[in-house]
Amino acid sequence: MIERSYLFVPGDRPERFQKALATAAHQVVIDLEDAVGLNAKGEAQASVGKWLRSGLADADRERIVVRVNGFGTPWHRDDVEMTRAAGVRRVMVPKSEDAGELNDVAARCTDDVAVIALIESVAGVVRMREVARARGVARLAFGSFDFTVDAGIDGMTRELDFVRSQFVIESRYANLSPPIDGVTLATDDTDAVGADALDARRFGFGGKLCIHPRQVDTVNRAFAPTGAEREWAARVLTALAENPRGAIAVDGKLVDKPIIDRAKRIQAA
């Protein structure tokens, strides 16, 4: 299953780490970057490292992502070293714009690290193809709010259609998992979260960043195949199994390879 929900937790709030793991979030992002004030960076890093080495269950450890501070900041190298020492296998790199920087991060992490490249700027979008092919990059994520500020775009919906399509196309071209869409700032409006998630799914995204536990269940549902979709996929694959060499039709429509591939993706989700 492709992880659908990524729940951010401030790195200087260790009392929230276990609570975040108790939610249905597929991945919990311990954030050492934007969520932590400048004066608390060192303390947060030490606190996160201690917690990660405190005997987490394997199942919980597999759900942890650490968002380090950006390349070139005073805290970046120590953040990455902490993740390596703690055996973190998923690292989110903010403001990803340069494949060489991402190669450097991956080289300093554990051998099997999965890097999530968070693209938040015009430069990152322009260089997305190189970023997607950098060492260790397993998935792209869209820092949509920061991007609109950098690009001077006033709006978060159709104004970003072109950019969202780029994320999907470049992810597929690099053979990565479907990208992760940006946050919805409305923490109490589950209808807005659901609408944004469904829209992202239609574009080809596979998940969404969450900034509050209340958003998680809505996001998980939005990116999961519906009951009707699963039933359709089952009919297609059953028809294929019954007639693997001949032409088949389901619901009065001819089934060809792209349709079969879609049915398999739905079944595997």
C-alpha positions in Angstrom: 0.0 0.0 0.0 1.2 3.5 -0.8 1.3 5.7 2.3 -1.5 8.3 2.0 -1.3 10.5 5.1 1.8 12.2 6.5 1.1 13.9 9.8 3.5 16.7 10.9 4.5 16.9 14.6 6.7 19.7 16.0 10.1 18.3 16.9 10.2 20.3 20.1 7.0 18.7 21.4 8.1 15.1 22.4 4.9 14.6 24.4 3.0 14.6 21.0 5.2 12.0 19.3 3.5 8.9 20.7 0.0 10.5 20.3 0.7 11.0 16.6 1.7 7.4 16.3 -1.6 6.5 17.9 -3.5 8.1 15.0 -4.2 6.3 11.7 -1.5 8.4 10.0 0.5 6.2 7.6 3.6 8.2 8.3 4.4 10.6 11.2 6.8 13.5 10.2 8.8 14.7 13.2 9.5 18.3 12.0 12.8 19.9 13.0 12.4 22.7 10.5 9.5 25.1 10.2 7.7 23.9 13.4 10.7 24.7 15.6 11.9 28.2 16.6 15.5 29.2 16.0 16.3 29.1 19.7 14.9 25.6 20.2 16.7 23.8 17.2 19.5 22.2 19.2 17.2 21.1 22.0 14.7 19.7 19.6 17.3 17.7 17.7 18.7 16.2 20.9 15.2 15.3 22.1 14.2 13.7 18.9 17.4 11.7 18.8 16.9 10.5 22.3 13.3 9.4 21.6 14.3 7.6 18.4 16.9 5.6 20.4 14.5 4.8 23.3 13.4 1.4 22.0 10.6 2.2 19.6 8.7 -0.8 18.3 9.7 -1.8 14.8 6.2 -1.1 13.4 6.3 2.4 14.9 9.9 3.0 13.6 8.7 2.2 10.1 6.2 5.0 10.3 8.7 7.7 11.3 9.9 10.4 8.9 12.2 13.2 10.1 12.1 16.5 8.4 15.6 17.9 8.8 16.6 21.5 8.4 17.5 22.6 4.9 20.8 22.2 3.2 23.2 25.1 4.1 21.5 26.0 7.4 23.5 25.8 10.7 21.5 22.8 11.9 21.4 20.7 8.7 24.5 18.5 9.1 23.8 17.7 12.7 20.2 16.8 11.9 21.3 14.4 9.2 23.9 12.9 11.5 21.3 12.4 14.2 19.0 10.5 11.8 21.9 8.3 10.7 22.9 7.5 14.3 19.3 6.8 15.2 18.8 4.5 12.2 16.0 6.6 10.6 15.1 5.2 7.3 12.9 8.1 6.0 14.1 11.6 5.8 12.2 14.6 4.4 14.5 17.3 2.9 12.8 20.8 2.7 13.4 23.3 -0.1 14.7 20.6 -2.4 16.1 22.4 -5.4 19.5 20.7 -6.2 20.1 17.1 -7.0 23.7 17.4 -5.7 22.5 18.5 -2.3 20.1 15.6 -2.2 22.9 13.2 -3.2 25.0 14.5 -0.3 22.1 14.0 2.2 21.5 10.4 1.0 25.2 9.6 1.2 25.3 10.7 4.9 22.2 8.8 5.9 21.7 5.0 6.3 22.3 3.0 3.2 18.7 2.2 2.7 17.3 5.7 3.4 14.2 6.8 1.5 14.4 10.6 0.9 11.2 12.6 0.4 12.1 15.7 -1.6 9.9 18.5 -0.5 9.7 21.0 -3.4 8.6 24.4 -2.2 10.0 26.9 -4.7 10.1 27.9 -8.3 13.7 26.7 -8.6 12.6 23.3 -7.2 9.8 23.0 -9.8 12.1 24.0 -12.6 14.7 21.4 -11.6 12.1 18.7 -10.6 13.4 16.1 -13.1 16.9 16.2 -11.7 15.6 16.3 -8.1 13.4 13.2 -8.8 16.4 11.3 -10.0 18.7 12.2 -7.2 20.2 9.4 -5.0 17.8 8.0 -2.4 14.8 10.0 -3.5 11.7 7.8 -3.2 8.9 10.4 -3.4 8.3 14.0 -4.2 6.1 16.2 -1.9 4.6 19.6 -2.8 5.2 22.4 -0.4 2.3 24.2 -2.1 1.8 27.2 0.3 5.5 28.1 0.3 5.6 27.7 -3.5 2.7 30.2 -4.0 4.5 32.7 -1.9 7.8 32.3 -3.8 6.0 32.3 -7.2 3.7 35.3 -6.4 0.6 33.2 -7.0 -2.6 34.2 -5.2 -4.5 31.0 -4.9 -4.2 27.3 -4.0 -6.7 25.7 -6.4 -6.7 25.9 -10.2 -3.8 28.3 -10.1 -1.6 25.3 -9.3 -3.0 22.9 -11.8 0.0 23.1 -14.1 2.5 22.6 -11.3 0.5 19.6 -9.8 0.6 17.9 -13.2 4.4 18.4 -13.3 4.7 16.6 -10.0 2.7 13.6 -11.3 4.5 13.4 -14.6 8.0 13.7 -13.3 7.3 11.2 -10.5 6.0 8.7 -13.1 9.0 9.4 -15.4 11.4 8.7 -12.5 9.5 5.6 -11.5 8.7 7.0 -8.1 5.6 6.5 -6.0 2.8 9.0 -6.8 3.7 12.4 -5.2 2.3 13.8 -1.9 0.2 16.9 -2.1 0.6 19.9 0.2 -1.3 20.8 3.3 -4.8 22.2 3.7 -4.6 25.0 6.3 -8.2 24.6 7.5 -7.7 22.3 10.5 -11.3 22.2 11.5 -13.0 21.9 8.1 -12.9 18.3 7.2 -15.1 19.0 4.1 -12.3 21.3 2.8 -9.6 18.7 3.5 -11.6 16.0 1.8 -12.3 18.2 -1.3 -8.6 19.1 -1.6 -7.6 15.4 -1.2 -10.0 14.2 -3.8 -8.9 16.9 -6.2 -5.3 15.9 -5.6 -6.1 12.2 -6.2 -7.8 13.1 -9.5 -4.6 14.7 -10.6 -2.6 11.6 -9.8 -1.2 12.3 -6.3 -1.1 9.4 -3.9 -1.1 11.1 -0.5 -1.3 14.4 1.4 0.6 16.2 4.1 -1.5 16.8 7.2 -1.0 19.4 9.9 -3.6 18.2 12.4 -4.7 14.7 13.5 -8.3 15.6 12.6 -7.3 15.6 9.0 -5.8 12.1 8.9 -8.9 9.9 8.6 -10.4 12.2 5.9 -7.2 12.0 3.8 -6.9 8.3 4.2 -10.5 7.8 2.9 -10.1 10.2 0.0 -7.0 8.5 -1.4 -8.4 5.0 -0.9 -10.3 3.3 -3.7 -14.1 3.4 -3.2 -16.1 0.3 -2.9 -17.4 0.8 -6.4 -13.9 1.0 -7.8 -12.8 -2.2 -6.0 -15.9 -4.0 -7.3 -15.1 -2.8 -10.8 -11.5 -3.9 -10.5 -12.6 -7.3 -9.3 -14.9 -7.8 -12.3 -12.1 -6.8 -14.7 -9.5 -9.2 -13.1 -12.1 -12.0 -12.9 -12.9 -11.6 -16.5 -9.2 -11.6 -17.4 -8.6 -14.8 -15.4 -11.5 -16.5 -17.2 -10.3 -15.5 -20.6 -6.5 -14.6 -20.4 -5.9 -14.8 -24.2 -9.0 -13.4 -25.8 -10.7 -10.1 -26.0 -12.8 -9.3 -22.9 -15.5 -6.8 -22.1 -16.7 -5.6 -18.7 -19.8 -3.5 -18.2 -20.2 -3.3 -21.9 -16.7 -1.8 -22.5 -13.7 -3.4 -24.1 -10.9 -4.0 -21.7 -7.3 -3.4 -22.9 -4.0 -3.3 -21.1 -4.3 0.2 -19.6 -7.6 -0.8 -18.1 -6.2 -4.0 -16.7 -3.2 -2.1 -15.3 -5.6 0.4 -13.6 -7.6 -2.5 -12.1 -4.4 -4.1 -10.7 -3.4 -0.7 -9.1 -6.8 -0.4 -7.5 -6.7 -4.0 -6.2 -3.2 -3.4 -4.7 -4.1 -0.1 -3.0 
